Amino acid sequence: MGLSNYSVLRGKVDSFHTERDDDESPHFQLFVKSGANVIRCAINVKSKLHPSQLAFHLNRRFEHPITADIDTVSEAMTPLPPSGQRGLDYFRSNLFDIDDVIALPHNEPGQEDDLQDIVLSLCQSAQAANADAFVFGEPFPNGMHDIHMNQGNTGRFASDNGVFQDGGLLFHFPSTDNWVALFLAFQSQAIHTDDQGDVIPGSPTFAEVIAGGDVEPIPEPAPPEMVELEGAVRIIAALVNPEGGENQPSHTGRPESVTLFNYSPDRISLRGWSLETETKRLTLNESSVPAGSCLNIALMGELPLGNRGGMISLINDQGAKVHGVSYTREQARKEAWSIRF
């Protein structure tokens, strides 16, 4: 069913505080001044499900085509259409690499050793720099919650599942034109979802694949072979802006292309796999990648790569995303050069 009123809130950091004394369901409380209103944004820092530590990814140099789009929204609470425009999707928008996600407890006695410390430091910096805050989630009266991944749930939270409706927190620092992004997920959530945001059978959870996580796997873990193949084939480069009139019948130079690398010791067949952008899909039925080698896939106009920024995803024969990348207009500007991921 998904969230009923998925939105993005733009404003400035007004105030904030931690909830150190609440061990049941603590939230980091961020108050964002947007126009004449101050909106309370309740950010989860602990899960009620096992494992209790939240998975998160913090990128202090966030580069993604979505930043150019959301920077045009007004300072207000803006409902987002279900089409995916301006909405966050942790997997389909290739916002971060799953391998870069970690988990921390919600409250520890030291500094920078728990999730509340991380969010606190980020909000302090944003407030001091008068940065623009962009909070994605579900509004409630004078507030915002669900500022975390909203797909891949099972059980009583499965009704929240949907695509392009994930929560998150982005800051734009105007003096340096730098973006910082924080993405949060519950470790019980699956990392592969279908077109409705529901779990693809056999998908690992964040608890099973999290990098450096000191947690126990949840019951009924994914099949070992599915976990083992995570990250075996990756997109390492793309020629987005070839020399000359790309994607034209008269073009005689190098075509747009995507380069894959197989990190495993075995040749991997790509039968039934595909490359996808935001709008199109290219099936790779006759391809395979030798062990420890590259495969350069010439797109020949069948999967156009836009020069204004975009996303490229590698999908396996089970419909699960194996790897995904994104690039910005600035990265695509240099003609005839491949972008390295």
Steps between C-alpha positions, in 0.01 A plus 500: 500500500783740583502838673190713449661845476870462426663846501820700523541782750742782419616749760774597744612326818324675790588272794551137594546265792579136573291255701759330717260396776255313275622144450173368355445712188745792493502756218733784415277806492588751227299822470504660155384858442314511170340834419304607805479146641732287709456132417606216733684223317515179704799293382514135613826402669397156633286219359231311690592193293818294528772616443426830676791694348400700193695461179608831350713663236647848543650666193673831569570558129171392346486531121185384324271641228213526750667795676455727197130413492409534867691827527213652300228415755368785710553543873194308607354150540472372141305181418687280254330313214516119487679515163836516674587856403682656796420197716777296664542130429801344670540236229344630179661845532843352584544742788778300668680167494366236740861414588538848652219457755588455867307467827544672836310481832268788587680605819859451617707699754776614262511745210404412141431142615122491465243605241374796701855637510519475121170682440578759768835592342339524157222731623742720692709552186190571289370753750834681528531524119134600445469201271178407324339188648300255287307240702322217318227302672133491602341813650278498807342806669786753529754221464680251280591135563590186302835666423649163407470233232135417433519173306624147561284457812325181606227429756306792645716761326453355150210740434752786494688349205528701181758620248640853467371591846802444724582747774828678545675817607700723263680827570632751247784719628484815286848641566670190359213377278538165678226246571492263798256206510388264778302187413353269766355148493393231744724194490194277471419654159592318179738650246319367189138599433253467216308774318268542800785525751429152639775253581634286215511140636849404610621857536757566771419755768724785611583289805649229278711715269587805708867592487668470840173434677530338842154345487343157479307400186123506528309171471463335158811648337531529123652208309884511525545510121291819474707674767826375343418648159429846643759727340661233280427701184512878514473798268843663498472754215269651238558704189209741526610781269690358200657723240267624228128451447429214735205262446460616139503266195782702344720478810825314424692548823493298822144441617375550851601203712498346847795299637447214746763319709471149645678477834422131549719198401231368262357609168154648565226469242284807448215309338178662616688796649444861392637852517245763599479879507215707637289437189640207298632144528752306290501119531845332505395146404807400294766647727726361771788644701822295534650454846703800609432683174310790346213498254435815299139520381441731203151642536455598131220741585282228659554637852569875465707655779402862555767767532305685772562233762337165558505151651612162367402173671602139440208261564540122523270227367306498830411868467738607777740789460860376504658843477407856415674831437404861438671794333444874486488752215849617598644149475348451155621831363845382384456365148648161403609419857355206692366566849665277759288366787 
